[in-house]
Amino acid sequence: MLPLDSQFVRCPWCGERFEALIDASAGDADYTEDCPVCCRPIAMHLHGDDDAAELWVERE
């Protein structure tokens, strides 16, 4: 089980880099988070298992 972690991502709208908190303990997840810079919605897709977590983002 992975603890709460963070990963840097780049906003698909404004291009700014920011730190996103991720929790891979529940497995795969899709959620929306607003960019802390431009406030536009970002679709976040998390694939997690016991060993690693992968996060990718796209415009919502």
Kinemage of the C-alpha trace (Angstrom):
@kinemage 1
@onewidth
@group {chain A} dominant
@subgroup {mainchain}
@vectorlist {calphas} color= white
{ca met a 1} P 0.000 0.000 0.000
{ca leu a 2} L 1.309 3.440 -0.930
{ca pro a 3} L 0.851 6.415 1.410
{ca leu a 4} L -0.411 9.790 0.253
{ca asp a 5} L 2.191 11.084 -2.177
{ca ser a 6} L 2.730 14.036 -4.462
{ca gln a 7} L 3.687 14.361 -8.086
{ca phe a 8} L 4.485 17.397 -10.200
{ca val a 9} L 2.249 17.828 -13.241
{ca arg a 10} L 1.913 20.482 -15.926
{ca cys a 11} L -1.429 22.200 -16.459
{ca pro a 12} L -2.759 21.328 -19.940
{ca trp a 13} L -4.338 24.812 -20.134
{ca cys a 14} L -1.682 27.313 -19.039
{ca gly a 15} L 1.430 25.104 -18.994
{ca glu a 16} L 2.370 25.922 -15.405
{ca arg a 17} L 3.854 23.160 -13.277
{ca phe a 18} L 2.306 22.385 -9.886
{ca glu a 19} L 2.321 19.690 -7.228
{ca ala a 20} L -0.687 17.355 -7.091
{ca leu a 21} L -1.419 15.116 -4.102
{ca ile a 22} L -2.242 11.532 -5.014
{ca asp a 23} L -3.554 8.563 -3.043
{ca ala a 24} L -2.926 5.324 -4.902
{ca ser a 25} L -4.087 3.116 -2.023
{ca ala a 26} L -7.589 2.794 -3.510
{ca gly a 27} L -6.328 1.804 -6.967
{ca asp a 28} L -7.441 3.528 -10.149
{ca ala a 29} L -9.283 6.841 -9.917
{ca asp a 30} L -10.505 9.665 -12.148
{ca tyr a 31} L -11.164 13.073 -10.644
{ca thr a 32} L -11.129 16.788 -11.421
{ca glu a 33} L -8.856 19.352 -9.830
{ca asp a 34} L -8.602 23.048 -10.667
{ca cys a 35} L -5.229 24.425 -11.692
{ca pro a 36} L -3.891 26.533 -8.803
{ca val a 37} L -2.576 29.086 -11.327
{ca cys a 38} L -5.276 29.568 -13.992
{ca cys a 39} L -8.204 27.911 -12.118
{ca arg a 40} L -9.312 25.867 -15.137
{ca pro a 41} L -10.507 22.280 -14.560
{ca ile a 42} L -8.042 19.461 -15.135
{ca ala a 43} L -9.108 15.838 -15.558
{ca met a 44} L -6.714 13.687 -13.535
{ca his a 45} L -6.396 9.978 -14.189
{ca leu a 46} L -4.604 7.849 -11.626
{ca his a 47} L -3.513 4.268 -12.106
{ca gly a 48} L -2.105 2.817 -8.917
{ca asp a 49} L -1.170 -0.548 -7.499
{ca asp a 50} L 0.953 -1.822 -4.608
{ca asp a 51} L 4.229 -0.904 -6.307
{ca ala a 52} L 3.720 2.357 -8.184
{ca ala a 53} L 1.309 5.076 -9.202
{ca glu a 54} L 0.964 6.783 -12.564
{ca leu a 55} L -0.878 10.078 -12.968
{ca trp a 56} L -1.751 11.724 -16.264
{ca val a 57} L -3.749 14.869 -16.897
{ca glu a 58} L -5.787 16.406 -19.702
{ca arg a 59} L -8.149 19.295 -20.316
{ca glu a 60} L -11.638 18.737 -19.034
